[in-house]
Amino acid sequence: MRLNSPFSLFRSQRGDGLLEMAIAAPVLLLLALGILEFGRVWYLEGELAGAAQAGAIYGSQNPTDTTGMKTVAMDNAQDVSSAVDVTAFNTSATWGCECATVQGAGSANCATTPSCPANVVDYVVVTVAATYKPILRWPGSPVSIVLYQTVRMRGAQ
């Protein structure tokens, strides 16, 4: 003969799998969305880095053509806006002269020639930036994130 005790309900295993799934599913969904969001940002960072580098390579051969540097950078980031939700995308390019032995001791746009103990070299700086909107609004996260990549390169002599 079986006695009914108040603890006999806890011995039944019917519905345990459903309960475990109900607890685990939201956690797994949030984990998957977090991985997706991280991958999108990582992809955008790589695209921006490639675009900035392409603009700087062009600029190292044509240091005074800032418009050309921007155009090359924009051309190399054509799939940025289609791949991720980018609300703004812009580039900037500058150039100047500096001493070959001391980086940073130079002149923007070569307005004045720096006095150097060694050679004077040209340099270019290309910055590519994009404003990224995440898929989901996580608690405490910003509405949009500005991502940028800057490449500084010396000119070809």
C-alpha positions as semicolon CSV with decimal commas, in nm:
position;residue;x (nm);y (nm);z (nm)
1;M;0,000;0,000;0,000
2;R;0,131;0,344;-0,097
3;L;0,094;0,635;0,139
4;N;0,023;0,978;0,001
5;S;0,258;1,225;0,157
6;P;0,288;1,598;0,094
7;F;0,626;1,537;-0,070
8;S;0,501;1,292;-0,331
9;L;0,454;1,578;-0,581
10;F;0,828;1,640;-0,583
11;R;0,901;1,282;-0,688
12;S;0,714;1,310;-1,018
13;Q;0,935;1,389;-1,315
14;R;0,663;1,473;-1,563
15;G;0,725;1,814;-1,719
16;D;1,085;1,848;-1,596
17;G;1,221;1,877;-1,951
18;L;0,970;2,145;-2,036
19;L;1,061;2,344;-1,727
20;E;1,434;2,315;-1,797
21;M;1,378;2,428;-2,157
22;A;1,170;2,724;-2,040
23;I;1,456;2,833;-1,816
24;A;1,740;2,768;-2,065
25;A;1,581;2,904;-2,386
26;P;1,592;3,277;-2,296
27;V;1,951;3,245;-2,177
28;L;2,056;3,070;-2,498
29;L;1,868;3,325;-2,711
30;L;2,041;3,618;-2,539
31;L;2,377;3,445;-2,580
32;A;2,314;3,390;-2,952
33;L;2,206;3,753;-3,003
34;G;2,514;3,875;-2,816
35;I;2,740;3,667;-3,040
36;L;2,561;3,801;-3,349
37;E;2,601;4,162;-3,231
38;F;2,970;4,110;-3,153
39;G;3,027;3,960;-3,498
40;R;2,861;4,254;-3,671
41;V;3,078;4,505;-3,483
42;W;3,391;4,302;-3,552
43;Y;3,307;4,290;-3,923
44;L;3,248;4,666;-3,934
45;E;3,580;4,733;-3,758
46;G;3,762;4,520;-4,017
47;E;3,591;4,697;-4,306
48;L;3,676;5,039;-4,163
49;A;4,039;4,936;-4,110
50;G;4,067;4,814;-4,469
51;A;3,912;5,133;-4,604
52;A;4,143;5,356;-4,400
53;Q;4,447;5,156;-4,507
54;A;4,348;5,175;-4,875
55;G;4,311;5,552;-4,848
56;A;4,648;5,582;-4,674
57;I;4,823;5,368;-4,937
58;Y;4,685;5,594;-5,208
59;G;4,789;5,896;-5,002
60;S;5,143;5,768;-4,955
61;Q;5,185;5,793;-5,334
62;N;4,982;6,117;-5,372
63;P;5,025;6,297;-5,039
64;T;4,859;6,624;-5,137
65;D;4,544;6,465;-5,285
66;T;4,320;6,449;-4,976
67;T;4,007;6,423;-5,192
68;G;4,152;6,118;-5,365
69;M;4,237;5,958;-5,029
70;K;3,877;6,004;-4,913
71;T;3,739;5,869;-5,241
72;V;3,957;5,557;-5,227
73;A;3,859;5,496;-4,865
74;M;3,488;5,532;-4,948
75;D;3,523;5,304;-5,251
76;N;3,684;5,034;-5,036
77;A;3,400;5,041;-4,783
78;Q;3,107;5,003;-5,021
79;D;2,954;4,706;-4,842
80;V;2,967;4,865;-4,496
81;S;2,621;5,018;-4,507
82;S;2,458;4,711;-4,660
83;A;2,615;4,466;-4,417
84;V;2,536;4,642;-4,090
85;D;2,304;4,917;-3,977
86;V;2,527;5,220;-4,026
87;T;2,354;5,555;-3,992
88;A;2,654;5,775;-4,077
89;F;2,979;5,709;-4,260
90;N;3,253;5,966;-4,315
91;T;3,623;5,998;-4,386
92;S;3,891;6,255;-4,324
93;A;4,240;6,283;-4,468
94;T;4,535;6,508;-4,383
95;W;4,896;6,524;-4,491
96;G;5,213;6,696;-4,385
97;C;5,593;6,685;-4,357
98;E;5,802;6,560;-4,069
99;C;6,156;6,468;-3,981
100;A;6,251;6,115;-4,082
101;T;6,405;6,045;-3,742
102;V;6,146;6,213;-3,517
103;Q;5,780;6,126;-3,581
104;G;5,540;6,408;-3,498
105;A;5,797;6,688;-3,521
106;G;5,662;6,825;-3,843
107;S;5,434;7,062;-4,024
108;A;5,073;7,008;-4,132
109;N;5,029;7,053;-4,509
110;C;5,403;7,131;-4,524
111;A;5,329;7,497;-4,460
112;T;5,679;7,530;-4,318
113;T;5,963;7,289;-4,381
114;P;6,075;7,135;-4,053
115;S;6,441;7,177;-3,962
116;C;6,572;6,825;-3,929
117;P;6,912;6,669;-3,876
118;A;6,814;6,410;-4,141
119;N;6,562;6,380;-4,426
120;V;6,217;6,538;-4,441
121;V;5,942;6,291;-4,533
122;D;5,573;6,327;-4,616
123;Y;5,305;6,158;-4,409
124;V;4,933;6,103;-4,449
125;V;4,661;6,032;-4,193
126;V;4,329;5,880;-4,303
127;T;4,042;5,832;-4,058
128;V;3,725;5,640;-4,146
129;A;3,430;5,650;-3,906
130;A;3,082;5,496;-3,898
131;T;2,793;5,525;-3,654
132;Y;2,660;5,177;-3,574
133;K;2,315;5,099;-3,434
134;P;2,290;4,769;-3,242
135;I;2,014;4,520;-3,324
136;L;1,884;4,516;-2,968
137;R;1,889;4,775;-2,697
138;W;2,072;4,607;-2,411
139;P;2,015;4,757;-2,066
140;G;2,267;5,034;-2,010
141;S;2,394;5,030;-2,368
142;P;2,402;5,337;-2,594
143;V;2,159;5,386;-2,882
144;S;2,446;5,409;-3,130
145;I;2,821;5,355;-3,125
146;V;3,077;5,551;-3,325
147;L;3,349;5,322;-3,456
148;Y;3,657;5,458;-3,628
149;Q;3,989;5,348;-3,766
150;T;4,289;5,575;-3,826
151;V;4,590;5,484;-4,039
152;R;4,905;5,698;-4,046
153;M;5,157;5,625;-4,318
154;R;5,472;5,787;-4,451
155;G;5,485;5,889;-4,813
156;A;5,676;5,695;-5,074
157;Q;6,002;5,867;-5,161
